[in-house]
Amino acid sequence: KMRFSPVEIVAWAGAQIHWYNTTAEAHDPGVIKEDGSFVAFLEEPVAAGAASAVFSPLARIDDNGKLIAFTIHYVCGRHRNEQGAIQVIPTP
């Protein structure tokens, strides 16, 4: 069974995240919008046996201008049963 490993990570806002594909198939991490469409994090899928380009989650700011933590729940656009999460925390 293919999956993202680790399934969940914690990263600072603005951190550089990449995926390494140890399978024989390409994978495409991204999110599913409310309308059901898929939005990839990267310009190109992660090729078999290759490292991805860098994905860097931006900070979120609440209505009071304060940086807040949030979680990005993501899937593989090619294999929707493969899921992961990135907990993004504000930089100090």
N, C-alpha and C positions, 0 to 999 in steps of 0.2 A: 504494500500500500504506500503510495506516495504522499508526502506531507511536508509542510514547512517545519524546519527544526532549527532552533527551538520554536515552538508554536507561539510563544509570547515573549516579547522583549521589552525592555524599558530603555528609552533613549531621551537625551536632552533635545529640546527644540533646536533645530539647525544641525543636529548630528548627521554624520555621513553613514548611511546604512547601505549595505550591499548584500546580495544573496549569492550563494555558490550552488550551482546545480550539479548534483552527483548522479543524476539519472540520465537515461538515454533519450529523453524527450525535452523539448523546449518548455519553459514555464514563464508565465506572465503575471507577476503580482500587481494587484490594483484593487479598486473598490467598485462596488455595485451601487449605482445611484438609485434614488427612490423610484425612478421610472423603469428600473430594471436594466438599464444600459451599463456597460462595463467601461471603466476609465483606468487605463494602465498607469502605473507609477513611472514606467521607463519608456523611452522611445522605441526600444527593441526588446523582444522577449529574451530571457536568459537561455542561451544555447546549452545543449547537453555538454556537461563537463566544463562549463565556463563560469566565470564570475560576472555578475551584473555590473552595469553602470551604477553610479551613486544615486540614491534617493535620499532627500533631506527634508524631513517634515518641518514646516514652518510653525512658528509660535501662534497660539490663539490668544486673543485679548477679549475680556468680557466687556460688558456695557460700561463698567467703571474704569476701563483702561488698565486693568490688572491682568498680568499674564496668568493663564490657567492651564492645568493639566487636562489631557483628554486622551482617548483611546481611538486608534484607527483599526477597525476590523477589516481585514483584507482577504482576498481570495485569489486563486490562479484563474485568469481569464480563460484558459484552455481546459482546466480541470476544476470546476466550481466546487467540488467536494474538498479541495485542498484549501484550508483556511488558516489564518494567523492573526495576531494582534500586535500592535505597537503601542505601548503606553508612552505618550510624549509628555515630558515634564518640563516646566519652564526653566530656562537657564538662570542661575543665581545672579 
